[in-house]
Amino acid sequence: MKNPFESGYIKNYVLLYVSVVVIMILFFIASTLFNDVETVEKKVFETKNIDENTTKVLQNIDEVNSSRFKLMPKVY
């Protein structure tokens, strides 16, 4: 087996490694240049209290649901 330091193979391996690193850096730069970052608007929700009508409707729904189901007198 020949010594790779004397035959010049190390230079080829180093050039290959450097070229792969340069290509990776170029792809990273290209992706950051062409990537458009959009600004997202902050959403603000209304903090109004629930109206009396909606609370009455919710109470009516609870009454209907509670009368529809009956529990058994003994648990098995």
C-alpha positions as CSV (number, residue, x, y, z in Angstrom):
1,M,0.0,0.0,0.0
2,K,1.3,3.4,-1.0
3,N,1.6,6.2,1.5
4,P,-1.2,8.7,0.7
5,F,0.7,11.6,2.0
6,E,3.5,11.0,-0.6
7,S,1.3,10.1,-3.6
8,G,-0.9,13.2,-3.4
9,Y,-4.3,11.4,-2.6
10,I,-4.7,13.6,0.5
11,K,-4.9,16.7,-1.7
12,N,-7.7,15.2,-3.6
13,Y,-9.6,14.2,-0.4
14,V,-9.1,17.7,1.0
15,L,-10.3,19.3,-2.2
16,L,-13.4,17.1,-2.2
17,Y,-14.2,17.9,1.4
18,V,-13.7,21.7,0.8
19,S,-15.9,21.6,-2.3
20,V,-18.7,19.9,-0.4
21,V,-18.5,22.4,2.4
22,V,-18.5,25.3,-0.1
23,I,-21.6,23.9,-1.8
24,M,-23.4,23.6,1.5
25,I,-22.5,27.2,2.4
26,L,-23.8,28.4,-1.0
27,F,-27.1,26.6,-0.6
28,F,-27.5,28.1,2.9
29,I,-26.8,31.6,1.6
30,A,-29.2,31.0,-1.3
31,S,-32.0,29.7,0.9
32,T,-31.6,32.7,3.3
33,L,-31.7,35.2,0.4
34,F,-34.7,33.9,-1.3
35,N,-36.7,33.1,1.8
36,D,-39.3,35.8,2.3
37,V,-40.3,36.2,5.9
38,E,-43.8,37.5,6.3
39,T,-44.9,39.6,9.2
40,V,-47.8,38.1,11.0
41,E,-50.4,40.5,12.4
42,K,-51.3,40.0,16.1
43,K,-54.9,38.8,16.6
44,V,-56.9,40.7,19.2
45,F,-60.0,39.0,20.6
46,E,-62.9,40.8,22.0
47,T,-63.2,40.5,25.8
48,K,-66.9,41.4,26.1
49,N,-69.0,39.6,28.8
50,I,-71.6,37.1,27.9
51,D,-75.0,38.6,27.3
52,E,-77.9,37.6,29.5
53,N,-79.7,36.0,26.5
54,T,-76.8,33.5,26.0
55,T,-76.7,32.6,29.7
56,K,-80.4,31.9,29.6
57,V,-80.0,29.7,26.6
58,L,-77.1,27.8,28.3
59,Q,-79.3,27.3,31.4
60,N,-82.1,26.0,29.2
61,I,-79.8,23.6,27.5
62,D,-78.6,22.3,30.9
63,E,-82.2,21.8,32.0
64,V,-83.0,19.8,28.9
65,N,-79.9,17.6,29.2
66,S,-80.5,16.9,32.9
67,S,-84.1,15.8,32.4
68,R,-83.3,13.5,29.5
69,F,-80.9,11.2,31.4
70,K,-81.8,9.3,34.5
71,L,-79.4,7.6,36.9
72,M,-80.0,4.1,38.1
73,P,-80.9,3.8,41.7
74,K,-78.3,1.2,42.4
75,V,-74.7,1.1,41.1
76,Y,-73.5,-2.2,39.7
